[in-house]
């Protein structure tokens, strides 16, 4: 379901340009830095899903989602206040110019870069071919295909055999190699994360390590909970100063790769029924197309990009309540039936 929604959202975003800069709304350099580590974290999280008991996953889901939604909500309030200040200042400038009745122009990304590349258009659409950074996309596809090949090969080996662990550990050099290439390029100034403005040009080593560590953590949580990591990366990007539209688009772009890999891994483990998965994927795809169109219109109508953050916070909170409720119900049923609720042995798991 998450993969279907992410894929349709990415298709929608691929045609959009950055609202204030001459670049795509998806920050490919940011995705290239985080995505390989996110993929590695997914593999670790899927293994944890087999090992951990259901009640452990449920507790982690509730705590993490409530904390993340609260943090996102507070970030939304902060962004709303900044937008209000900018609107009031723009209204005063118009008033001083004798244009009291004029409508205040919407500046969708108040935290965006301050350089000469600004433009006045509002998320114009271009062709997908013109809007893709093919080199960065090629590297991301390389990582995805490499992980896919390793997962398929691993499925044909005995669990916990020497070949099994060798194939698992081969994911590390692939992830580290691509992320390290991007990190070194950013550190030396050969590349920039344009969506962060001036902060995206001067990188410290600890900042790059923190971004990569966030990708691994997001992947572990996404794999453990059966998600794509977007619920973690979206709020993380916001906290790191990435504007809301870019944060949402880039996190969803990264989530397409990681969620599809989660689907492959869970399929190889026989952890979900295919007909139900296809049904929910179709529903989510349609809903995502409609949601993207509606949200974009609302942002233009109300002149507030913070709506994206509030929608993200609300979605995460509802997910915590609904998924947590189902998990608690299943946990109570197992307690009543006196079922085993401890750790499982990964090496004894029969896919």
Residue pairs with C-beta under 8 A, 6 or more apart in sequence:
1 277
1 280
1 281
1 283
1 284
2 227
2 228
2 230
2 255
2 259
2 284
3 228
3 256
3 259
3 260
3 262
3 263
3 281
4 280
4 281
4 282
4 283
4 284
4 285
4 288
5 284
5 285
5 287
5 288
6 228
6 230
6 252
6 255
6 256
6 259
6 288
7 256
7 260
7 285
8 284
8 285
8 286
8 288
8 289
8 292
9 249
9 252
9 288
9 289
9 291
9 292
10 26
10 249
10 252
10 253
10 256
12 288
12 289
12 292
12 293
13 25
13 26
13 249
13 252
13 253
13 292
14 24
14 26
14 128
14 131
14 132
15 125
15 126
15 127
15 128
15 131
16 24
16 25
16 123
16 124
16 125
16 131
16 249
17 23
17 24
17 25
17 121
17 123
17 124
17 125
17 126
17 131
18 24
18 25
18 109
18 112
18 123
18 195
18 245
18 246
19 25
19 108
19 109
19 112
19 121
19 122
19 123
19 245
20 107
20 108
20 109
20 112
20 118
20 119
21 112
21 113
21 117
21 118
21 119
21 194
21 195
22 117
22 119
23 117
23 194
23 195
24 131
24 132
24 133
25 123
25 245
25 246
25 249
26 246
26 249
26 250
26 253
27 193
27 194
27 195
27 242
27 246
27 249
27 250
28 133
28 136
28 137
29 136
29 182
29 186
29 191
29 192
29 193
29 194
30 193
30 195
30 237
30 242
30 250
31 136
31 140
31 250
31 253
31 254
32 136
32 139
32 140
32 178
32 179
32 182
33 179
33 182
33 183
33 186
33 193
33 208
33 211
33 212
33 215
34 179
34 211
34 212
34 214
34 215
34 218
34 233
34 254
35 140
35 143
35 215
35 254
35 257
35 258
36 140
36 143
36 174
36 175
36 176
36 177
36 178
36 179
36 215
37 175
37 179
37 212
37 213
37 215
37 216
37 219
38 215
38 216
38 218
38 219
38 222
38 229
38 233
38 254
38 257
38 258
39 143
39 144
39 147
39 171
39 175
39 219
39 257
39 258
39 261
40 171
40 172
40 175
40 216
40 219
41 215
41 216
41 217
41 218
41 219
41 220
41 221
41 222
41 223
41 229
42 219
42 220
42 222
42 223
42 229
42 258
42 261
42 262
42 265
43 147
43 151
43 168
43 171
43 219
43 223
43 261
43 265
44 216
44 219
44 220
44 223
45 219
45 220
45 221
45 222
45 223
45 224
45 225
46 223
46 224
46 262
46 265
46 266
46 269
47 223
47 346
48 220
48 223
48 224
49 57
49 223
49 224
49 225
49 226
49 271
50 269
50 344
50 346
50 349
51 343
51 344
51 345
51 346
52 224
52 343
52 344
53 341
53 342
53 343
53 344
54 327
54 330
54 331
54 334
54 341
55 327
55 331
55 334
55 341
57 224
57 225
57 327
58 323
58 324
58 327
58 328
58 330
58 331
60 221
60 224
60 225
61 225
61 320
61 323
61 324
61 327
62 320
62 324
62 327
64 221
64 225
64 232
65 231
65 316
65 317
65 319
65 320
65 323
65 324
66 317
66 320
68 231
68 232
68 235
68 316
69 313
69 314
69 316
69 317
69 320
70 313
71 235
71 239
72 234
72 235
72 238
72 309
72 312
72 313
72 316
73 309
73 310
73 313
73 317
75 235
75 238
75 239
75 309
76 306
76 309
76 310
76 312
76 313
77 306
79 110
79 111
79 244
79 305
79 306
79 309
80 304
80 306
82 110
82 111
83 110
83 303
83 304
83 305
83 306
86 107
86 110
87 104
87 303
90 104
90 105
90 107
91 104
94 100
94 102
94 104
104 303
105 120
106 122
106 300
106 303
108 122
108 123
108 243
108 245
108 299
108 303
108 305
109 243
109 244
109 245
109 246
109 305
110 305
111 197
111 241
111 243
112 118
112 195
112 197
112 243
113 194
113 195
113 196
113 197
113 198
113 200
114 197
114 198
115 197
115 198
117 194
122 300
123 245
123 296
139 178
139 181
140 257
142 178
143 174
143 175
143 178
143 257
144 257
144 260
144 261
146 171
146 174
147 171
147 174
147 261
148 261
148 264
150 167
150 168
150 170
150 171
151 261
151 264
151 265
151 268
152 268
153 167
154 164
154 167
154 168
154 268
155 268
155 351
157 163
157 164
157 167
158 164
159 346
159 347
159 348
159 349
159 351
160 346
160 347
179 212
179 215
182 191
183 203
183 208
183 212
185 191
186 192
186 193
186 203
186 208
187 203
187 205
187 208
189 201
192 200
192 201
193 200
194 200
195 242
195 243
195 246
195 250
196 240
196 241
196 242
199 241
211 240
214 232
214 233
214 236
215 229
215 233
217 232
218 229
218 232
218 233
218 236
219 229
219 258
221 227
221 229
221 231
221 232
222 228
222 229
222 230
222 231
222 232
222 255
222 258
222 259
222 262
223 229
223 262
223 265
226 262
226 266
227 259
227 262
228 254
228 255
228 256
228 258
228 259
228 260
228 262
229 254
229 255
229 258
229 259
230 251
230 252
230 254
230 255
230 258
230 259
231 316
231 319
233 250
233 251
233 254
233 255
234 247
234 248
234 251
234 252
234 312
235 312
235 316
237 246
237 247
237 250
237 251
238 244
238 247
238 309
242 250
243 305
244 305
244 306
244 308
244 309
245 299
245 305
245 308
247 308
248 308
248 312
263 277
266 272
267 274
268 351
269 349
269 351
270 351
295 307
295 308
295 311
298 307
299 305
299 307
299 308
331 341
334 341
335 341
